[in-house]
Amino acid sequence: MLESLGANARAALDHARDCERMADQATDPDTRATFLQIAEKWSRLADSYQFSDRIRHFLEHCGSVRQVSSIFDDVQYPEDGRE
């Protein structure tokens, strides 16, 4: 899974892990809770980056499909009714 992550998603997940480590080391319950909340926000940001990457790849694919199909727009078919 990590191989397919974009750089932004990977960095956000790294920040989330750092915050989780700091939460584990925190002795104060409020500090621990704060680090866990920040880790969750970083994780959501990583999810957002991943979603954006998937949308971008999908749209790029749609564009390439459109380009290929447009090649056949000018094809002349025989007059015998076959297409």
N, C-alpha and C positions, 0 to 999 in steps of 0.2 A: 504494500500500500504506500509506504513512504517514498518508493522510487517514483511513483506517479504524481507526487505532490509538486505543485509549483513552488517557486522560491518564497513567495509571500505566505502561502499556507504553511510551509515548513517552518518559516521563522516564527509565525504566530504560535504554532504548536510548541516550538522550543521555548518561547516565552511562557506559555501555559505550564510546561513542565518545570521551568525555573520557579514559577510562583508556587506550584505544588510542593516543591522541595523546601522553599522558604516557609510555607505553611507547616510542613512537618517539623521544621526546626524551631518554630515559634513557640514560646512558652506561655504567652498571653493569649487567652481565648479570642479576644477581639482582633488581635493581629492575625491570628490563624484564620479567622473567618474572613477577614479582609483579603488576605492572600488567596484564599479559595475562591472568593468572588471575582477577583481579578483574573485568576486562572480560567474561570468559566467564561469570562468575557473574551479572553484570548482564544479559547477553544471555539467560541461562536464566530469570532472573526475568521479563524482558519476554515470553518465550515462555509462561511460566506465566500471566501476566496476560492474554495474548491467548487462551489456551485457556479461562480462566475466563470471559472475555467471550463467547466462542463458546458455551459451555455455557449461560450466562445467557440469551443471545438465543434459543437453542434451546428452553429451558424456558419462556421468555416466549411463544414461538410456540406451543408445545404447550398452554399455558394458554389462549391466545386461541382455538385450534382447539377445545379442550374447551368453552369458553364458547359458541362458535357452534353446535357440535353439540348442546349441551344445550338450545338453543332449540327443537330439533325433538323433544325427548323427549315433550312434551305434545301433539304433533299428533295429531288424531283422523282416522283414515283411514275411508273409506266401508266399509260392510259387504259390498260386492260382491267382496271378496277382493283388491282391488288395494292395493298398498302403494307 
